[in-house]
Each structure stands twice: as C-alpha cells, then as structure tokens.
Amino acid sequence: MATVVLLGTLDTKGKELDYLRERLREQGVDVLLVDAGVFEPAAEADVGQAEVAAAAGEDVAALAEAKDRGSAVEAMGRGAAEVVRRLHAEGRLDGILSVGGSGNSSIAAQAMRTLPVGVPKLLVSTVASGDTRPYMGANDVSMTYSVVDISGLNRISERILSNAAGAIAGMAKVTVPESGEGRPLIGATMFGVTTPAVTRARERLEELGYEVLVFHATGTGGQSMEALARGGYLAGVLDLTTTELADDLVGGVLSAGPDRLETAGELGLPQVVSLGALDMVNFGPRETVPAQFEGRNIYVHNPTVTLMRTTPEECAELGRRIARKLSAATGPTALFVPLKGVSMIATEGGPFHDAAADEALFAALREGVGPNVEMHELDLDVNDPAFADAMADRVHELIDDQG
C-alpha cells in the first residue's frame, strides 16, 4: 500500500491536518503525519516535533521558549527536510502533502525540494496564487491555492482539502510505464528562437541512442537542468541556449542566477555549449520594460513577452563570463560559435541583427577561453541543421571518449 507523508504544524493546523489524514485513509493509502510545529500539538503525530527539531540539531523546547517565529520556521524546515529525506530512503514515502500559510508553506516546500524529481509533492497554500518561485524553486512541487485561509473547516476548505487528498493519493498510487529505460540522458536547453536547432539536435541524439531532456531556458529551466545534473541523472549536457545569462547580467525576468553554466563543469560532465539567444534580454508586456531601457532596440515577441537587444558592451561582458565559467570546467568542454547569428531573429535582415554586438561577444570568447575548451567557429547561424548536427555529434563523441 502506498504511503503519503502528511507534513504540517500541528500547533496551528491540527484540526485541518487531522481532517486530511482521514480523507487520505479513505483514499486507500497509509499516512505518516509529521509535526513541524514547536508549541503544543492539537493532534497526535507519527513523527513528533521533538524528532523533527532534533534532525536539525535543535531542541524544540528551546525553540518554543525563544518565541522567535522566523528562527523556528528555519530550524523546523531543516529538520523536516532531513526527516522527509530519511523516510523516502527507507521506502516509507510515496508522496507528500502539506497545507498552510506562508510559514508552513516555507517549511513544507524546503522538505519537498529535497526529494527526487518524480516523487509526488502537493502543497495547499494561501500563497499559491502569487509568486511561487521561492517555494517551488526548480522542482516539481505542485501548489494549489487554498481560496480561503487555513483557519478551521468550512464547506469551501473541506472541498479543497478533500480534493488535495484525492490528488496526492492518486499520484502516490500511480505506476509509470517504462520508456527509454537504459538510454543515457542528455540535458538540452531551448528557447523559441532556437527551437529548430534543438529539435534537430534532439533527433540526431536519439538516433545515436540517447534520451534527451529539453529544458525551456526561462530561468527555472536552466536551474532544473543543472539540478538533474547534480543529482546524477545526466550523462552529458547540450547547453545550446544560454540566454539566461543575459537576463542575469542586464536585469531581465528570466535569470537562472549567477551560477548558471557552472554545474556541468564542476561535476566533470561532458558539455557542449553555444550562444543561443544571447542577443536578447526578456521582459513581460511592453509596459513592464524599465524606463531606463527606453530608446534601446526593443521587440514585442507577443503580448506577454518583450525582448531587448543586448549591446556590444553587454555582449563583451557575456563573453568574458562564459569564458571564465567554461575555463574552470573539470570535464570535456566544447564551445560552438554560430558566426551568422545566435538566434532566429539575429540573422542578417532580422530585427536583432547586430554585427558589432556579435563580434564583441565572439572576440571576448576568443580572448578568454582557456586551453581546456575546444572552440568551434562555424560560418552558420545557430538554427542551421549542420550546426545542430555538429553539436550533437560532438557531445556524443565526448561522452563516448569519457566512457
């Protein structure tokens, strides 16, 4: 029988968590209730608050006595993460469910993020209708808006909680048919303006016996790929679309953080990298573009996405950053440079064609890459089928050489 771990603060949400436990049992799953509160619990837990606090190296009585909510949430989040990780390793967690406000959501999300991709994770939260990135990160956490506050039971909350119990029970019990088992995994990055290249490269790699995981380079996409690499899932990386670096540099909305493009090199994974969509910085609707960028080359991609062309100065800095990151790699690394355009709209005649900006990028790379980096300059644009084939073949060769 599948087991669902129900995680929450029994000092404030005891009645709601007890209700959820009964609904879960009705769905035919075992339930382990983990208490992440610090004050007197309002229901009986299977894993008590003292054990959760101890997992973080803390004493629950001391946390309660201090009456510092922020410190308590931080400590119990760490403890809950350790408890949840252990339960999963012991085969006692097939899915996890939590419910609460911002504090409980922070604790639960921290615990959920420690679990591998594919383990069902559902969080019913009062903050699920806002910016959920701090809670979800680059993980497969599902969030449901609670509609009403998690404060007692009523006809609305009972329905929402019952739906959540049915959802996580179904996810915990589901079996996934095997597909592609045994084929090595390659992570690839894609954007709308590099789709032809990644599609062609994926097809070529599949012919060579790989399974390709394509990640949309929207900030969380790059983070997700690198999280899977760190988790040991990937045999190699085809990082064709490094556009998230431009957003991190200039202040766009799709940054993957300053450490992007460092994980594969740190792990020694074979990586083939290109410059896809470094011609652009991403914003939301046209009116959201910051005032200081008025007068720049701006292109409305669609009603919700506005692109801004990177300048020669920005491109030179991007080249220096990429060169520095790749030069620090401990594994086989190849850089492919598309001399005729880094995106679908940066080729000659396109709205983002800028020979000076491109040359600033290329020159900084030529000057900055270390001897460990193969640099392939091709007189093609990034979406040319020959460019995609060359990258796909090279990542295959690097993986094959590494054994």
DOTIDREN-987523 format. One record per residue (C-alpha): x, y, z; residue number from 0; residue in one letter. Coordinates in pm, whole numbers, plus 50000, padded with zeros to 5 digits. Example, Ala and Ser with C-alpha at 12.3 -4.5 7.8 and 13.67 -1.06 7.14 Angstrom:
<pts>
<x=51230&y=49550&z=50780&pos=0&code=a>;
<x=51367&y=49894&z=50714&pos=1&code=s>;
</pts>
This chain:
<pts>
<x=50000&y=50000&z=50000&pos=0&code=m>;
<x=50128&y=50346&z=49912&pos=1&code=a>;
<x=50225&y=50579&z=50196&pos=2&code=t>;
<x=50162&y=50954&z=50195&pos=3&code=v>;
<x=50360&y=51171&z=50434&pos=4&code=v>;
<x=50140&y=51450&z=50569&pos=5&code=l>;
<x=50357&y=51736&z=50691&pos=6&code=l>;
<x=50241&y=52035&z=50887&pos=7&code=g>;
<x=50239&y=52240&z=51207&pos=8&code=t>;
<x=50006&y=52065&z=51447&pos=9&code=l>;
<x=50013&y=52357&z=51691&pos=10&code=d>;
<x=49827&y=52580&z=51444&pos=11&code=t>;
<x=49678&y=52344&z=51184&pos=12&code=k>;
<x=49597&y=52035&z=51392&pos=13&code=g>;
<x=49228&y=52022&z=51306&pos=14&code=k>;
<x=49288&y=52064&z=50934&pos=15&code=e>;
<x=49570&y=51807&z=50924&pos=16&code=l>;
<x=49361&y=51556&z=51120&pos=17&code=d>;
<x=49081&y=51607&z=50865&pos=18&code=y>;
<x=49326&y=51548&z=50581&pos=19&code=l>;
<x=49457&y=51232&z=50746&pos=20&code=r>;
<x=49107&y=51084&z=50749&pos=21&code=e>;
<x=49041&y=51181&z=50388&pos=22&code=r>;
<x=49371&y=51020&z=50284&pos=23&code=l>;
<x=49286&y=50696&z=50460&pos=24&code=r>;
<x=48955&y=50691&z=50277&pos=25&code=e>;
<x=49156&y=50700&z=49954&pos=26&code=q>;
<x=49329&y=50374&z=50046&pos=27&code=g>;
<x=49676&y=50497&z=50143&pos=28&code=v>;
<x=49876&y=50474&z=50463&pos=29&code=d>;
<x=49951&y=50809&z=50628&pos=30&code=v>;
<x=50251&y=50926&z=50829&pos=31&code=l>;
<x=50179&y=51258&z=50999&pos=32&code=l>;
<x=50493&y=51466&z=51066&pos=33&code=v>;
<x=50464&y=51757&z=51309&pos=34&code=d>;
<x=50678&y=52061&z=51223&pos=35&code=a>;
<x=50531&y=52288&z=51490&pos=36&code=g>;
<x=50701&y=52391&z=51813&pos=37&code=v>;
<x=50411&y=52456&z=52051&pos=38&code=f>;
<x=50150&y=52220&z=52200&pos=39&code=e>;
<x=50016&y=52000&z=51917&pos=40&code=p>;
<x=49641&y=51978&z=51859&pos=41&code=a>;
<x=49659&y=51625&z=51713&pos=42&code=a>;
<x=49876&y=51317&z=51752&pos=43&code=e>;
<x=50170&y=51280&z=51513&pos=44&code=a>;
<x=50357&y=50974&z=51390&pos=45&code=d>;
<x=50681&y=51175&z=51383&pos=46&code=v>;
<x=50675&y=51429&z=51664&pos=47&code=g>;
<x=50806&y=51782&z=51674&pos=48&code=q>;
<x=51093&y=51688&z=51906&pos=49&code=a>;
<x=51223&y=51438&z=51649&pos=50&code=e>;
<x=51192&y=51695&z=51369&pos=51&code=v>;
<x=51380&y=51958&z=51568&pos=52&code=a>;
<x=51649&y=51707&z=51665&pos=53&code=a>;
<x=51702&y=51625&z=51297&pos=54&code=a>;
<x=51812&y=51988&z=51258&pos=55&code=a>;
<x=52032&y=51974&z=51567&pos=56&code=g>;
<x=51784&y=52183&z=51767&pos=57&code=e>;
<x=51581&y=52143&z=52086&pos=58&code=d>;
<x=51209&y=52201&z=52034&pos=59&code=v>;
<x=51157&y=52331&z=52389&pos=60&code=a>;
<x=51426&y=52593&z=52335&pos=61&code=a>;
<x=51271&y=52698&z=52005&pos=62&code=l>;
<x=50932&y=52738&z=52171&pos=63&code=a>;
<x=51077&y=52931&z=52465&pos=64&code=e>;
<x=51261&y=53173&z=52236&pos=65&code=a>;
<x=50932&y=53272&z=52069&pos=66&code=k>;
<x=51121&y=53370&z=51753&pos=67&code=d>;
<x=50893&y=53262&z=51470&pos=68&code=r>;
<x=51150&y=53317&z=51196&pos=69&code=g>;
<x=51415&y=53107&z=51368&pos=70&code=s>;
<x=51162&y=52834&z=51447&pos=71&code=a>;
<x=51044&y=52815&z=51086&pos=72&code=v>;
<x=51402&y=52799&z=50959&pos=73&code=e>;
<x=51501&y=52526&z=51206&pos=74&code=a>;
<x=51192&y=52312&z=51159&pos=75&code=m>;
<x=51229&y=52346&z=50782&pos=76&code=g>;
<x=51577&y=52198&z=50804&pos=77&code=r>;
<x=51457&y=51925&z=51036&pos=78&code=g>;
<x=51156&y=51840&z=50822&pos=79&code=a>;
<x=51383&y=51813&z=50517&pos=80&code=a>;
<x=51603&y=51561&z=50698&pos=81&code=e>;
<x=51306&y=51357&z=50822&pos=82&code=v>;
<x=51141&y=51351&z=50479&pos=83&code=v>;
<x=51467&y=51253&z=50308&pos=84&code=r>;
<x=51512&y=50965&z=50556&pos=85&code=r>;
<x=51155&y=50840&z=50515&pos=86&code=l>;
<x=51196&y=50833&z=50140&pos=87&code=h>;
<x=51528&y=50647&z=50165&pos=88&code=a>;
<x=51358&y=50390&z=50391&pos=89&code=e>;
<x=51081&y=50334&z=50134&pos=90&code=g>;
<x=50816&y=50491&z=50359&pos=91&code=r>;
<x=50722&y=50786&z=50138&pos=92&code=l>;
<x=50539&y=50754&z=49806&pos=93&code=d>;
<x=50402&y=51107&z=49810&pos=94&code=g>;
<x=50395&y=51413&z=50037&pos=95&code=i>;
<x=50117&y=51660&z=50116&pos=96&code=l>;
<x=50112&y=51975&z=50323&pos=97&code=s>;
<x=49874&y=52261&z=50391&pos=98&code=v>;
<x=49917&y=52604&z=50547&pos=99&code=g>;
<x=50009&y=52969&z=50518&pos=100&code=g>;
<x=50341&y=53127&z=50440&pos=101&code=s>;
<x=50528&y=52981&z=50740&pos=102&code=g>;
<x=50408&y=52625&z=50699&pos=103&code=n>;
<x=50449&y=52653&z=50323&pos=104&code=s>;
<x=50811&y=52756&z=50370&pos=105&code=s>;
<x=50879&y=52455&z=50596&pos=106&code=i>;
<x=50697&y=52213&z=50367&pos=107&code=a>;
<x=50850&y=52344&z=50045&pos=108&code=a>;
<x=51200&y=52313&z=50188&pos=109&code=q>;
<x=51130&y=51950&z=50274&pos=110&code=a>;
<x=50970&y=51877&z=49936&pos=111&code=m>;
<x=51261&y=52022&z=49744&pos=112&code=r>;
<x=51494&y=51762&z=49895&pos=113&code=t>;
<x=51304&y=51478&z=49730&pos=114&code=l>;
<x=51394&y=51344&z=49385&pos=115&code=p>;
<x=51213&y=51456&z=49073&pos=116&code=v>;
<x=50909&y=51236&z=49017&pos=117&code=g>;
<x=50814&y=51187&z=49382&pos=118&code=v>;
<x=50461&y=51338&z=49410&pos=119&code=p>;
<x=50464&y=51664&z=49608&pos=120&code=k>;
<x=50150&y=51872&z=49672&pos=121&code=l>;
<x=50125&y=52190&z=49877&pos=122&code=l>;
<x=49789&y=52355&z=49951&pos=123&code=v>;
<x=49873&y=52711&z=50042&pos=124&code=s>;
<x=49734&y=53057&z=50092&pos=125&code=t>;
<x=50027&y=53196&z=49892&pos=126&code=v>;
<x=49983&y=52974&z=49585&pos=127&code=a>;
<x=49821&y=53249&z=49376&pos=128&code=s>;
<x=50123&y=53482&z=49399&pos=129&code=g>;
<x=50490&y=53445&z=49318&pos=130&code=d>;
<x=50552&y=53076&z=49395&pos=131&code=t>;
<x=50915&y=53059&z=49279&pos=132&code=r>;
<x=51062&y=53096&z=49631&pos=133&code=p>;
<x=50862&y=52790&z=49735&pos=134&code=y>;
<x=50886&y=52570&z=49427&pos=135&code=m>;
<x=51231&y=52663&z=49303&pos=136&code=g>;
<x=51323&y=52442&z=49008&pos=137&code=a>;
<x=51143&y=52139&z=49144&pos=138&code=n>;
<x=50825&y=51950&z=49060&pos=139&code=d>;
<x=50626&y=52077&z=49358&pos=140&code=v>;
<x=50257&y=52116&z=49277&pos=141&code=s>;
<x=50079&y=52402&z=49453&pos=142&code=m>;
<x=49705&y=52454&z=49497&pos=143&code=t>;
<x=49556&y=52782&z=49614&pos=144&code=y>;
<x=49350&y=52730&z=49928&pos=145&code=s>;
<x=49097&y=53003&z=49827&pos=146&code=v>;
<x=49009&y=53061&z=50195&pos=147&code=v>;
<x=49256&y=53086&z=50481&pos=148&code=d>;
<x=49361&y=52764&z=50652&pos=149&code=i>;
<x=49176&y=52855&z=50970&pos=150&code=s>;
<x=48920&y=52597&z=51071&pos=151&code=g>;
<x=48699&y=52387&z=50847&pos=152&code=l>;
<x=48412&y=52507&z=50631&pos=153&code=n>;
<x=48236&y=52392&z=50317&pos=154&code=r>;
<x=48498&y=52555&z=50093&pos=155&code=i>;
<x=48809&y=52439&z=50279&pos=156&code=s>;
<x=48671&y=52088&z=50321&pos=157&code=e>;
<x=48626&y=52059&z=49947&pos=158&code=r>;
<x=48973&y=52197&z=49872&pos=159&code=i>;
<x=49137&y=51966&z=50127&pos=160&code=l>;
<x=48940&y=51662&z=50008&pos=161&code=s>;
<x=49045&y=51733&z=49651&pos=162&code=n>;
<x=49404&y=51754&z=49766&pos=163&code=a>;
<x=49380&y=51422&z=49948&pos=164&code=a>;
<x=49239&y=51255&z=49636&pos=165&code=g>;
<x=49505&y=51412&z=49416&pos=166&code=a>;
<x=49808&y=51309&z=49623&pos=167&code=i>;
<x=49667&y=50961&z=49687&pos=168&code=a>;
<x=49619&y=50910&z=49315&pos=169&code=g>;
<x=49970&y=51035&z=49239&pos=170&code=m>;
<x=50121&y=50816&z=49510&pos=171&code=a>;
<x=49950&y=50505&z=49374&pos=172&code=k>;
<x=50010&y=50562&z=49004&pos=173&code=v>;
<x=50255&y=50346&z=48812&pos=174&code=t>;
<x=50456&y=50490&z=48526&pos=175&code=v>;
<x=50513&y=50269&z=48219&pos=176&code=p>;
<x=50880&y=50225&z=48134&pos=177&code=e>;
<x=51007&y=50419&z=47836&pos=178&code=s>;
<x=51364&y=50474&z=47728&pos=179&code=g>;
<x=51496&y=50271&z=48020&pos=180&code=e>;
<x=51869&y=50222&z=47995&pos=181&code=g>;
<x=51935&y=50500&z=47744&pos=182&code=r>;
<x=52175&y=50767&z=47875&pos=183&code=p>;
<x=52016&y=51106&z=47942&pos=184&code=l>;
<x=52134&y=51433&z=47791&pos=185&code=i>;
<x=52007&y=51771&z=47907&pos=186&code=g>;
<x=51949&y=52034&z=47636&pos=187&code=a>;
<x=51840&y=52398&z=47664&pos=188&code=t>;
<x=51595&y=52558&z=47423&pos=189&code=m>;
<x=51413&y=52886&z=47360&pos=190&code=f>;
<x=51153&y=52971&z=47099&pos=191&code=g>;
<x=51418&y=53133&z=46881&pos=192&code=v>;
<x=51645&y=52825&z=46899&pos=193&code=t>;
<x=51376&y=52559&z=46863&pos=194&code=t>;
<x=51482&y=52436&z=46515&pos=195&code=p>;
<x=51838&y=52376&z=46636&pos=196&code=a>;
<x=51741&y=52186&z=46949&pos=197&code=v>;
<x=51478&y=51983&z=46767&pos=198&code=t>;
<x=51733&y=51875&z=46506&pos=199&code=r>;
<x=51998&y=51802&z=46771&pos=200&code=a>;
<x=51750&y=51601&z=46979&pos=201&code=r>;
<x=51653&y=51389&z=46681&pos=202&code=e>;
<x=52019&y=51325&z=46600&pos=203&code=r>;
<x=52100&y=51227&z=46958&pos=204&code=l>;
<x=51802&y=50993&z=46971&pos=205&code=e>;
<x=51936&y=50822&z=46659&pos=206&code=e>;
<x=52265&y=50778&z=46849&pos=207&code=l>;
<x=52089&y=50604&z=47137&pos=208&code=g>;
<x=52027&y=50883&z=47388&pos=209&code=y>;
<x=51717&y=51012&z=47560&pos=210&code=e>;
<x=51711&y=51393&z=47551&pos=211&code=v>;
<x=51553&y=51609&z=47821&pos=212&code=l>;
<x=51479&y=51954&z=47678&pos=213&code=v>;
<x=51459&y=52247&z=47920&pos=214&code=f>;
<x=51296&y=52580&z=47835&pos=215&code=h>;
<x=51559&y=52841&z=47923&pos=216&code=a>;
<x=51328&y=53056&z=48135&pos=217&code=t>;
<x=51539&y=53077&z=48450&pos=218&code=g>;
<x=51388&y=52778&z=48625&pos=219&code=t>;
<x=51460&y=52573&z=48312&pos=220&code=g>;
<x=51834&y=52618&z=48339&pos=221&code=g>;
<x=51817&y=52561&z=48714&pos=222&code=q>;
<x=51618&y=52240&z=48663&pos=223&code=s>;
<x=51869&y=52101&z=48415&pos=224&code=m>;
<x=52157&y=52174&z=48647&pos=225&code=e>;
<x=51972&y=52024&z=48944&pos=226&code=a>;
<x=51927&y=51700&z=48749&pos=227&code=l>;
<x=52295&y=51706&z=48656&pos=228&code=a>;
<x=52387&y=51745&z=49022&pos=229&code=r>;
<x=52150&y=51460&z=49106&pos=230&code=g>;
<x=52347&y=51228&z=48880&pos=231&code=g>;
<x=52082&y=51185&z=48611&pos=232&code=y>;
<x=52271&y=51325&z=48310&pos=233&code=l>;
<x=52547&y=51169&z=48102&pos=234&code=a>;
<x=52616&y=51499&z=47929&pos=235&code=g>;
<x=52485&y=51847&z=47854&pos=236&code=v>;
<x=52398&y=52017&z=47525&pos=237&code=l>;
<x=52370&y=52373&z=47652&pos=238&code=d>;
<x=52276&y=52530&z=47323&pos=239&code=l>;
<x=52067&y=52816&z=47469&pos=240&code=t>;
<x=52249&y=53022&z=47731&pos=241&code=t>;
<x=52017&y=53323&z=47716&pos=242&code=t>;
<x=51951&y=53317&z=48092&pos=243&code=e>;
<x=52299&y=53466&z=48139&pos=244&code=l>;
<x=52190&y=53780&z=47953&pos=245&code=a>;
<x=51892&y=53826&z=48183&pos=246&code=d>;
<x=52115&y=53781&z=48487&pos=247&code=d>;
<x=52358&y=54043&z=48357&pos=248&code=l>;
<x=52113&y=54309&z=48244&pos=249&code=v>;
<x=51818&y=54254&z=48479&pos=250&code=g>;
<x=51566&y=54060&z=48272&pos=251&code=g>;
<x=51294&y=53839&z=48415&pos=252&code=v>;
<x=51441&y=53502&z=48314&pos=253&code=l>;
<x=51765&y=53487&z=48510&pos=254&code=s>;
<x=51880&y=53148&z=48638&pos=255&code=a>;
<x=52114&y=53315&z=48885&pos=256&code=g>;
<x=52484&y=53397&z=48877&pos=257&code=p>;
<x=52598&y=53033&z=48898&pos=258&code=d>;
<x=52434&y=52928&z=48573&pos=259&code=r>;
<x=52669&y=52736&z=48336&pos=260&code=l>;
<x=52895&y=52615&z=48616&pos=261&code=e>;
<x=52742&y=52286&z=48732&pos=262&code=t>;
<x=52841&y=52056&z=48444&pos=263&code=a>;
<x=53197&y=52187&z=48456&pos=264&code=g>;
<x=53218&y=52143&z=48831&pos=265&code=e>;
<x=53091&y=51785&z=48803&pos=266&code=l>;
<x=53322&y=51697&z=48514&pos=267&code=g>;
<x=53030&y=51618&z=48284&pos=268&code=l>;
<x=53088&y=51635&z=47908&pos=269&code=p>;
<x=52933&y=51959&z=47789&pos=270&code=q>;
<x=52884&y=52119&z=47452&pos=271&code=v>;
<x=52783&y=52484&z=47483&pos=272&code=v>;
<x=52665&y=52750&z=47244&pos=273&code=s>;
<x=52541&y=53109&z=47249&pos=274&code=l>;
<x=52173&y=53063&z=47173&pos=275&code=g>;
<x=51959&y=53375&z=47230&pos=276&code=a>;
<x=52234&y=53584&z=47389&pos=277&code=l>;
<x=52109&y=53860&z=47163&pos=278&code=d>;
<x=51815&y=53922&z=47395&pos=279&code=m>;
<x=51701&y=54019&z=47742&pos=280&code=v>;
<x=51347&y=53920&z=47841&pos=281&code=n>;
<x=51071&y=54128&z=47997&pos=282&code=f>;
<x=50696&y=54089&z=48034&pos=283&code=g>;
<x=50438&y=54300&z=47847&pos=284&code=p>;
<x=50577&y=54609&z=47672&pos=285&code=r>;
<x=50475&y=54842&z=47952&pos=286&code=e>;
<x=50685&y=54645&z=48204&pos=287&code=t>;
<x=51016&y=54729&z=48037&pos=288&code=v>;
<x=51206&y=54952&z=48284&pos=289&code=p>;
<x=51217&y=55319&z=48188&pos=290&code=a>;
<x=51598&y=55327&z=48170&pos=291&code=q>;
<x=51585&y=55099&z=47865&pos=292&code=f>;
<x=51367&y=55326&z=47654&pos=293&code=e>;
<x=51548&y=55401&z=47329&pos=294&code=g>;
<x=51702&y=55054&z=47310&pos=295&code=r>;
<x=51624&y=54805&z=47032&pos=296&code=n>;
<x=51303&y=54652&z=47171&pos=297&code=i>;
<x=51095&y=54383&z=47000&pos=298&code=y>;
<x=50747&y=54273&z=47110&pos=299&code=v>;
<x=50759&y=53897&z=47075&pos=300&code=h>;
<x=50395&y=53855&z=47184&pos=301&code=n>;
<x=50157&y=54040&z=47421&pos=302&code=p>;
<x=50323&y=53892&z=47730&pos=303&code=t>;
<x=50689&y=53880&z=47620&pos=304&code=v>;
<x=50905&y=54178&z=47519&pos=305&code=t>;
<x=51266&y=54131&z=47407&pos=306&code=l>;
<x=51551&y=54381&z=47419&pos=307&code=m>;
<x=51868&y=54351&z=47210&pos=308&code=r>;
<x=52193&y=54319&z=47404&pos=309&code=t>;
<x=52451&y=54590&z=47331&pos=310&code=t>;
<x=52815&y=54536&z=47226&pos=311&code=p>;
<x=52926&y=54622&z=47580&pos=312&code=e>;
<x=52686&y=54371&z=47732&pos=313&code=e>;
<x=52785&y=54106&z=47478&pos=314&code=c>;
<x=53153&y=54156&z=47558&pos=315&code=a>;
<x=53081&y=54103&z=47928&pos=316&code=e>;
<x=52874&y=53793&z=47848&pos=317&code=l>;
<x=53167&y=53657&z=47651&pos=318&code=g>;
<x=53402&y=53717&z=47944&pos=319&code=r>;
<x=53164&y=53547&z=48187&pos=320&code=r>;
<x=53113&y=53243&z=47964&pos=321&code=i>;
<x=53487&y=53213&z=47903&pos=322&code=a>;
<x=53556&y=53224&z=48275&pos=323&code=r>;
<x=53292&y=52962&z=48357&pos=324&code=k>;
<x=53396&y=52720&z=48083&pos=325&code=l>;
<x=53765&y=52763&z=48154&pos=326&code=s>;
<x=53701&y=52641&z=48510&pos=327&code=a>;
<x=53540&y=52315&z=48390&pos=328&code=a>;
<x=53695&y=51990&z=48507&pos=329&code=t>;
<x=53541&y=51779&z=48230&pos=330&code=g>;
<x=53550&y=51781&z=47850&pos=331&code=p>;
<x=53409&y=52107&z=47719&pos=332&code=t>;
<x=53338&y=52233&z=47368&pos=333&code=a>;
<x=53207&y=52576&z=47268&pos=334&code=l>;
<x=53028&y=52617&z=46933&pos=335&code=f>;
<x=53008&y=52970&z=46792&pos=336&code=v>;
<x=52742&y=53043&z=46524&pos=337&code=p>;
<x=52905&y=53328&z=46333&pos=338&code=l>;
<x=52593&y=53409&z=46128&pos=339&code=k>;
<x=52352&y=53461&z=46417&pos=340&code=g>;
<x=52280&y=53342&z=46770&pos=341&code=v>;
<x=51902&y=53331&z=46735&pos=342&code=s>;
<x=51623&y=53315&z=46482&pos=343&code=m>;
<x=51585&y=53696&z=46485&pos=344&code=i>;
<x=51959&y=53782&z=46495&pos=345&code=a>;
<x=52042&y=53665&z=46144&pos=346&code=t>;
<x=52101&y=53914&z=45862&pos=347&code=e>;
<x=51783&y=54111&z=45799&pos=348&code=g>;
<x=51633&y=54017&z=46134&pos=349&code=g>;
<x=51524&y=54274&z=46396&pos=350&code=p>;
<x=51812&y=54182&z=46628&pos=351&code=f>;
<x=52088&y=54152&z=46368&pos=352&code=h>;
<x=52382&y=54349&z=46510&pos=353&code=d>;
<x=52723&y=54257&z=46370&pos=354&code=a>;
<x=52908&y=54476&z=46620&pos=355&code=a>;
<x=52739&y=54318&z=46921&pos=356&code=a>;
<x=52802&y=53968&z=46788&pos=357&code=d>;
<x=53166&y=54041&z=46722&pos=358&code=e>;
<x=53209&y=54181&z=47074&pos=359&code=a>;
<x=53075&y=53852&z=47209&pos=360&code=l>;
<x=53294&y=53637&z=46985&pos=361&code=f>;
<x=53609&y=53843&z=47048&pos=362&code=a>;
<x=53571&y=53819&z=47425&pos=363&code=a>;
<x=53534&y=53443&z=47397&pos=364&code=l>;
<x=53838&y=53405&z=47172&pos=365&code=r>;
<x=54046&y=53605&z=47415&pos=366&code=e>;
<x=53914&y=53449&z=47735&pos=367&code=g>;
<x=53864&y=53073&z=47694&pos=368&code=v>;
<x=54130&y=52851&z=47844&pos=369&code=g>;
<x=54316&y=52566&z=47672&pos=370&code=p>;
<x=54072&y=52313&z=47818&pos=371&code=n>;
<x=53792&y=52449&z=47597&pos=372&code=v>;
<x=53752&y=52342&z=47235&pos=373&code=e>;
<x=53628&y=52641&z=47038&pos=374&code=m>;
<x=53450&y=52565&z=46711&pos=375&code=h>;
<x=53361&y=52868&z=46500&pos=376&code=e>;
<x=53115&y=52776&z=46224&pos=377&code=l>;
<x=53009&y=53007&z=45943&pos=378&code=d>;
<x=52644&y=52918&z=46012&pos=379&code=l>;
<x=52357&y=53052&z=46219&pos=380&code=d>;
<x=52252&y=52871&z=46534&pos=381&code=v>;
<x=51944&y=52713&z=46371&pos=382&code=n>;
<x=52124&y=52574&z=46066&pos=383&code=d>;
<x=52078&y=52194&z=46064&pos=384&code=p>;
<x=52452&y=52148&z=46008&pos=385&code=a>;
<x=52524&y=52348&z=46324&pos=386&code=f>;
<x=52284&y=52134&z=46528&pos=387&code=a>;
<x=52430&y=51811&z=46389&pos=388&code=d>;
<x=52784&y=51923&z=46468&pos=389&code=a>;
<x=52694&y=51995&z=46830&pos=390&code=m>;
<x=52502&y=51670&z=46872&pos=391&code=a>;
<x=52783&y=51464&z=46723&pos=392&code=d>;
<x=53041&y=51631&z=46942&pos=393&code=r>;
<x=52858&y=51574&z=47269&pos=394&code=v>;
<x=52820&y=51208&z=47168&pos=395&code=h>;
<x=53194&y=51185&z=47099&pos=396&code=e>;
<x=53284&y=51348&z=47431&pos=397&code=l>;
<x=53059&y=51111&z=47623&pos=398&code=i>;
<x=53193&y=50814&z=47430&pos=399&code=d>;
<x=53554&y=50921&z=47493&pos=400&code=d>;
<x=53485&y=50955&z=47864&pos=401&code=q>;
<x=53347&y=50602&z=47872&pos=402&code=g>;
</pts>
